[in-house]
Amino acid sequence: MYLLIQNKGVAPVEAFTLLGASTTRDCGVVGAIGQFGTGTKHSINLLLRKGLDFKVYCSKTRLEFKAEDHTMNDGLVEKTVQKVYVQFGGTSKKRQDLGFVLEFGALDWSDTGMALREFVSNAIDRTIREFGDFIPALESGDLCVKIVDDNQVQAKDGYTRVFIKVDDDGEVLRYMAELPKRFLHFSKNPGVVKCSLLTKDGRNLGDKGTAMIYREGVLVREISETTEPSLYDYNFKSNEVDIDDCRNSNEYAIKAACARRLRKATASELVPLFTALTKGSPCFEAVLDPYYLLPSYESANDKQKEEWSSAWKTATGGAVAASATGDKYAKNFAERKGHTVAAIPDAWVGVTRRFGVTTTSEVLDENEKSGREILPATEAALATLEKVWELCELVGVTNGKAKPKIGCYKELTSAESDIMGFWQHGSDTVHTREDISSGANKYLFKTTLEEVGHYITGATDNSRDFQNFFMDVIAELVA
């Protein structure tokens, strides 16, 4: 049995014999796959190294590839290599040296599937270039990949046909069975080759459900670096993700491309993502780099904000976004204010905010963000402020300012905090911590004096102005 890969249209023999020659590179056709001009030659060598019999028919011209020993001598050592050549048949009887040896590509091109992928890609490319679409050719059988009997290995006028012997190890049959997963063109819905964000549909080769990454409908990689299942599979245009000469792309580049695609997703595409994030469901998308979702130097446009906000409202009912791993008190404060809160991964909070989703940052004041619950002043706090202000007036350090107000607070986010009070720049109120404000004591007096000092000077703890304030107080009292 042989695997037949066929397309209507006749490939030039140079596509199989001339290294670097590509009829697809820069052809300007949307959906074209090829670009390097090396894949077919690598594939020829790979099949020869595997010992698989194969034949190529460019219409009625047959190409059969062989390798023969050739001795090299560089003056130091003599080495035998195997030069690759092609023997023509049918319309020609010539024999051509291809100018490379069998070891060309041996370090990287090692899997039979790499050769099969190349020949299938070539058939698709020729079909798209000639007819503008591949689906009619699939339906008519002009474009096909199938298993045929030995007696069907023959030329067909006006067609390019590649026949590859089914190997004893079963790699060819296995690849054939996986063809709908490796090429969206041969899937049950080939129209998805024109889509970029794909709902999961059993495309995984393994059983983990990780992201399947395609480029112009051809499988580039199945994400294996992470175990989280993905919500989507991704199909990129040729200019959206780079591949190397082995038609692979690295994990980092792929994840960046996935994040960039989600950036411009529609509301309906984003709803499953936001639903998973708010439920805490592990997924590949949840750990994407937020930088690529929206770099710090970029702003979301109105259309993106509209799509993200709409999706968020559908998925959460318009809840306020909060960090699932950050300050739990932000969530509590927001709920006290009557907001419904949806917790999502910390990195996504900043991203969704930049796309127009309301987060706790927009509904909390500065004290609430700091984990402080503001409380009315106790009798002891009011009395202590009176004493402190009388002292400041006595020694003449009020700097012409009116007596401040005072309040108390409960510190929620730092149970071991040594901060007994605070004053916010520009405010006319000083605050002391609730647990030292229940009765008159030296800690309450000291804290109130310190915060009043901040209020009068407008200076921070380690500033010279703040030091001078207390030196003036001491000097006046001693003098």
Residue pairs with C-beta under 8 A, 6 or more apart in sequence:
1 147
1 148
1 149
1 150
1 165
1 166
2 147
2 148
2 149
2 150
2 152
2 153
2 163
2 164
2 165
2 166
3 116
3 145
3 146
3 147
3 148
3 163
3 164
3 166
3 172
3 176
4 144
4 145
4 146
4 147
4 148
4 152
4 161
4 162
4 163
5 116
5 119
5 120
5 123
5 144
5 145
5 161
5 162
5 164
6 123
6 142
6 143
6 144
6 145
6 156
6 159
6 160
6 161
6 162
7 122
7 123
7 124
7 126
7 127
7 137
7 142
7 143
7 159
7 160
8 126
8 127
8 130
8 131
8 137
8 142
8 143
8 158
8 159
9 126
9 127
9 129
9 130
9 158
9 159
9 160
10 58
10 59
10 158
10 159
10 160
11 23
11 58
11 122
11 126
11 160
12 23
12 58
13 58
13 61
13 63
13 88
14 21
15 21
15 22
15 23
15 40
15 122
16 40
16 41
16 44
16 56
16 58
16 63
16 86
17 63
17 86
17 96
17 98
19 37
19 38
19 41
19 98
19 99
19 100
20 37
20 38
21 37
22 34
22 35
22 36
22 37
23 34
23 125
23 126
23 129
24 32
24 33
24 34
24 35
24 125
24 129
25 34
25 35
25 36
25 37
27 129
29 128
29 129
31 128
31 134
31 193
31 194
31 216
31 217
32 125
32 128
32 129
32 216
32 238
33 121
33 124
33 125
33 215
33 216
33 217
33 218
33 238
34 121
34 122
34 125
35 238
36 245
38 105
38 245
39 118
39 121
39 122
39 247
40 118
40 119
40 122
41 98
41 100
41 104
41 105
42 104
42 105
42 109
42 114
42 115
42 118
42 245
43 109
43 114
43 115
43 118
43 119
44 65
44 84
44 98
44 115
45 84
45 100
45 102
45 103
45 104
45 105
45 106
45 109
46 105
46 109
46 110
46 111
46 112
46 114
46 115
47 54
47 65
47 112
47 115
47 164
48 65
48 66
48 67
48 84
48 102
49 102
49 106
50 112
50 167
52 112
52 164
52 165
52 167
52 172
53 164
53 165
54 65
54 162
54 163
54 164
54 165
55 62
55 63
55 64
55 153
55 162
55 163
56 62
56 63
56 64
56 65
56 160
56 161
56 162
56 163
57 63
57 90
57 154
57 155
57 156
57 159
57 160
57 161
57 162
57 163
58 160
59 91
59 155
59 156
59 157
59 158
59 159
59 160
60 90
60 91
60 155
60 157
61 88
61 89
61 90
61 91
61 92
61 155
62 88
62 89
62 90
62 155
63 86
63 87
63 88
63 89
64 86
64 87
64 89
65 84
65 85
65 86
65 87
65 98
66 84
66 85
66 86
66 87
67 82
67 83
67 84
67 85
67 101
67 102
68 82
68 83
68 85
69 80
69 81
69 82
69 83
70 80
70 81
70 82
70 83
70 101
71 78
71 79
71 80
71 81
72 78
72 79
72 80
72 81
73 79
81 101
81 102
81 103
82 101
82 102
82 103
83 97
83 98
83 100
83 101
83 102
84 97
84 98
84 100
84 101
84 102
84 104
85 95
85 96
85 97
85 98
86 95
86 96
86 98
87 95
88 94
88 95
88 96
90 155
108 245
108 246
109 115
109 246
111 171
112 167
112 171
112 172
112 175
113 171
113 175
113 182
114 246
114 247
115 164
116 164
116 172
116 175
117 182
117 218
117 219
117 247
118 247
119 162
119 164
120 145
120 179
120 183
121 218
122 160
123 143
123 145
123 160
123 162
124 134
124 143
124 183
124 185
124 217
126 160
127 134
127 137
127 142
127 143
128 134
131 137
134 143
134 185
134 190
135 190
135 191
137 143
138 144
138 185
138 186
138 190
142 159
145 176
145 179
145 186
146 176
147 166
147 173
147 176
148 163
153 163
155 161
164 172
165 172
166 172
166 173
175 182
178 205
179 186
180 186
180 187
180 188
181 187
181 202
181 203
181 204
181 205
181 212
181 219
182 218
182 219
183 217
183 218
183 219
184 190
184 192
184 193
184 214
184 217
184 218
184 235
185 193
185 217
187 201
187 203
189 201
192 198
192 235
193 216
193 217
193 235
195 235
196 234
196 235
196 236
196 237
196 261
197 232
197 234
197 235
197 261
197 262
197 265
197 269
198 232
198 233
198 234
198 235
199 232
199 233
199 272
200 209
200 229
200 230
200 231
200 232
200 233
201 233
203 212
203 233
204 210
204 212
204 222
205 222
206 222
206 224
208 227
208 229
209 229
209 230
210 222
210 223
210 224
210 226
210 227
210 228
210 229
210 230
210 284
211 222
211 223
211 230
211 232
211 233
211 234
211 254
211 258
211 284
212 219
212 222
212 223
212 230
212 233
212 234
213 219
213 220
213 221
213 222
213 223
213 233
213 234
213 236
213 241
213 249
213 254
213 258
214 220
214 233
214 234
214 235
214 236
215 235
215 236
215 237
215 238
215 240
215 241
215 243
215 249
216 235
216 236
216 237
216 238
217 235
218 247
220 241
220 243
220 247
220 248
220 249
220 254
221 248
221 249
221 251
221 254
223 230
223 251
223 254
223 284
225 251
226 284
226 287
228 282
228 283
228 284
228 286
228 287
229 282
229 283
229 284
230 283
230 284
230 285
231 272
231 273
231 276
231 283
231 284
231 285
232 269
232 285
234 254
234 257
234 258
234 261
236 257
236 261
240 257
240 260
240 261
241 249
241 253
241 254
241 257
242 249
242 253
243 249
255 288
255 289
255 292
256 289
256 292
258 284
258 285
258 288
259 288
259 289
259 290
259 292
259 293
260 292
260 293
262 270
262 273
262 285
262 288
262 293
263 292
263 293
263 294
263 300
263 304
264 304
265 273
265 307
265 311
266 307
266 311
267 306
267 307
267 308
267 310
267 311
267 314
268 311
269 311
270 307
270 308
270 311
270 312
270 315
271 311
271 314
271 315
273 283
273 285
273 311
274 311
274 312
274 314
274 315
274 316
274 344
275 315
276 283
276 285
276 286
277 283
277 286
277 344
277 345
277 348
278 315
278 316
278 319
278 342
278 343
278 344
280 324
280 343
286 345
286 348
287 345
290 347
290 348
290 350
290 351
293 351
294 300
294 351
294 354
294 355
299 354
300 308
300 354
300 355
300 356
304 355
305 355
305 356
306 356
308 352
308 355
308 356
308 357
309 355
309 356
309 357
312 318
312 319
312 321
312 352
312 357
316 340
316 342
317 340
318 340
318 358
319 339
319 340
319 341
319 342
320 334
320 339
320 340
320 341
320 342
320 358
320 359
320 360
320 362
320 363
321 341
321 342
321 344
321 348
321 349
321 352
321 353
321 357
321 358
321 359
321 360
322 330
322 331
322 334
322 341
322 342
322 343
322 344
322 349
322 359
322 360
323 330
323 343
323 344
323 345
323 346
323 349
323 360
324 343
324 344
324 345
324 346
325 345
325 346
326 346
326 349
327 371
327 413
329 368
329 371
329 412
329 413
330 360
330 364
330 368
330 369
330 371
331 341
331 343
331 360
332 412
333 360
333 364
333 368
333 373
334 341
334 360
334 363
334 364
335 341
337 363
337 364
339 363
341 360
344 352
349 359
352 359
353 359
353 361
353 362
360 369
361 369
366 424
367 373
367 374
367 409
367 424
370 413
371 411
371 412
371 413
371 414
372 409
372 410
372 411
372 412
372 413
372 422
372 431
373 409
373 410
373 412
374 407
374 408
374 409
374 431
375 407
375 408
375 409
375 410
375 434
376 407
376 408
377 385
377 405
377 406
377 407
377 408
377 437
378 408
378 434
378 437
378 438
380 437
380 438
380 439
380 440
380 441
380 444
381 406
381 407
381 408
381 432
381 437
381 444
381 448
382 406
383 440
384 406
384 432
384 437
384 440
384 444
384 445
384 448
385 403
385 404
385 406
385 430
385 448
385 452
387 445
388 445
388 448
388 449
388 452
389 398
389 403
389 404
389 452
391 449
391 473
392 398
392 452
392 456
392 473
394 476
395 472
395 473
395 476
395 477
396 476
397 456
397 469
397 472
397 473
397 476
398 456
399 456
399 457
401 455
401 456
402 428
404 423
404 428
404 429
404 430
404 452
404 455
405 428
405 429
405 430
406 429
406 430
406 431
406 432
406 448
407 429
407 430
407 431
408 431
408 432
408 433
408 434
408 437
409 422
409 431
409 432
409 433
409 434
410 433
410 434
411 417
411 419
411 433
419 433
420 432
420 433
420 436
420 443
420 446
420 447
421 430
421 431
421 432
421 433
421 447
421 448
421 450
421 451
422 430
422 431
422 451
423 429
423 430
423 431
423 451
423 454
423 455
425 458
427 455
428 455
430 448
430 451
430 452
430 454
430 455
431 451
432 444
432 447
432 448
432 451
433 447
436 443
436 444
436 447
437 444
453 466
453 469
453 470
454 460
454 466
456 469
457 463
457 465
457 466
457 468
457 469
458 465
459 465
459 466
459 469
460 466
